[in-house]
């Protein structure tokens, strides 16, 4: 009975983890890309942000992780190297750098009856150690630097740390599976 209960819990946990994945592709050369669903970071009257975690396995075996922010903060541009600062409850801080240039045409927009929202997507490389620090810590604030300015946003209810834990666990569970074009066909 205990064994059956253990298997049911494992199956349920795996199903929950896999449901957090928005993309998973293995190429014929063995490289792989896994992306998690977006997790809400904050929401204000006229702004909001979410993030996802992605994993990449290159042909040479190198594994990398990246945090992508989805910022609804207006039209913004980012040079490569612009910073994301994460402040933790214990006073410590983490600094991540944007991986790619985001120019004036590199945003998406959505028009509704309440106006137009502009979305930008800076991407920050992150190590597994940094992921674990975000999970173990309590992230209370972020500072996003773009080409014109920087702005601070409070993170409430430990959303960053909890969301990162869910995303990282989903990727770790998915890494152990095979998902090429032939799987399940």
Secondary structure, 3 states (H helix, E strand, C coil): CHHHHHHHHHHHHHHHHHHCEEEEEECCCCCEEEEECCEEEEECCCCEEEEEEEEEECCCCCEEEEEEEEEECCCCCECCCCEEEEEECCCCEEEEEECCCECCCCCEEEEECCEEEEEECCEEEECHHHHHHHHHCCEEEEEEECCCCEEEEECCCCHHHHHHHHHHHHHHHHHCCCCCCCCCC
